[in-house]
Amino acid sequence: MRTSKVDWFRMNSLTSSSIFNIGDSAHIRSSAKVIAIQREAELFLGREGNFNDYTLFKRSYPLLTLKRIPTVKYNESNIIHVGSVRVTGASTSSVVQIGSTNDIKCYSRVKHVRQLLSDRREKEQEEREEG
């Protein structure tokens, strides 16, 4: 176990199951499921946000096969000293860490939906032409 010393740190944004950690840790787990719906017109239908509507959220996460890599560590000091760090942002199950971790598992699924008025008008026009 080591001590982490940070002289200066600035982060503008940390969101959606992200982790900021100064120091060592054994395990880090983070998971996020996000549905982002952007509409050109302000309209709320009342049924947005149902993860079961999208197959993306039903899929299992792929398992990684890890290979053992022989390593030799020599730490001259038991202190991790960092002068300064500036992070613009960390989002959706990410990790910003000054230190070490034995095991990190972070999962993220994001579905972006863009609904534009021009798409709606084109669809209505097609329906009129077909009918």
N, C-alpha and C positions, 0 to 999 in steps of 0.2 A: 504494500500500500504506500502510495506517495502523496505528498502534499502538492496541490496546485495553487500557484500564486499568479494572479493577473493584475497588472498595474492599471490598465484601462480597458473597458469593454463597452461597446455600444451596439445595440440591436434595435432596428426600427420596428420589426414585426415578427411575432411568433404565433402561429395559428394552427388550428386543425390537427390536434394530437401530436404536435411537434414537441421536442424536448430540448431544453437548454441545461447543460450539466457542467459544473466545474468540479473536477475530482474524478477519482476512479470509481468504477461500478462493475458488478459482476454480470448483470443481465439488464438489457433495455428492451422493452416491448412497446410497440405503438401501432395503432391501427386506425384507419379513417375510411369512412364511406361518405361520398359527397355527391349530391345531385345539384348542379348549377343550371338554373333555367333563366335565360335572358330573353326578354321580350321587348320588342320595339314599342308596343303599347302596354300601358299598365293594365293588366288583366290577371285576376286570380280565379282559377276554376275550382279550387277547393280540394282537388285530389292530387296535387303535385307532391312530389317527395316520397312516393312509394317505391322502395327499393325492389320489391317483387315484380314491378313492371319492366325491369331491365335485366336481361340475361347476364350482363356484366357482373352484377352483384351476386349471382347464383353460382358462378364458376369457382372452383377451388383454386387456391393459390398454388403455384408450382413449387415443388420441393427442390431445393438445391442440394446437390451432392457435394459434400465438402471433402477436400483432400487434406490430409495431414501434411503440413510443411514443417520440416525440422527447423527450429529457430534457436538462436542463442541470444539472450538479452543481457546487456551489461549497462546498468544505469549508474553513471558516475555520481549522481546525486539523488537523494530521495525527494527532491523538489522539482516540479515542473514549473518553470518561470516563463511567463509570457509577458512581453512588453505591452502591446496593444492589439486589439481585435475590433474590426468594424464589420458587422453583418447587416446587409440590407434587409433580408428577410428569410425566414425558414417556414415552410408550409407543408401541410399534408404528410404527416408521419415522418418528418425528417429529424435528424439529431445534430445539434451543434454542441460539441463537447471539447473541453480542455482537460485531458486526462486519458485514461484508457478504459476499455470495456472488453471483457472476455467474449460476450455473446450479444449480438444485436439482431433483432428481428422486427422489421417495420414493414407494414403492408398499407397500400393505398389503392383505392378505386375511386375514380372521378368520372362522372358522366356530365358532359357539357351539352346543353340543348339551347340552340339559338332559334327563336321564332320571330321572323321578320314579317312586317306587313306586306311587303312585296310578294313574299312566298304565298301568303294567304290569298291575296288578290289573284295571283296566277292560278292557284288551285280552284278558286271560285269560278274563274273564267273557263277553265278546262271543264268543270262540271256543267256549266251552262252550254258549252259547245257539244258535250256528249248527250245532254238531256234534251 
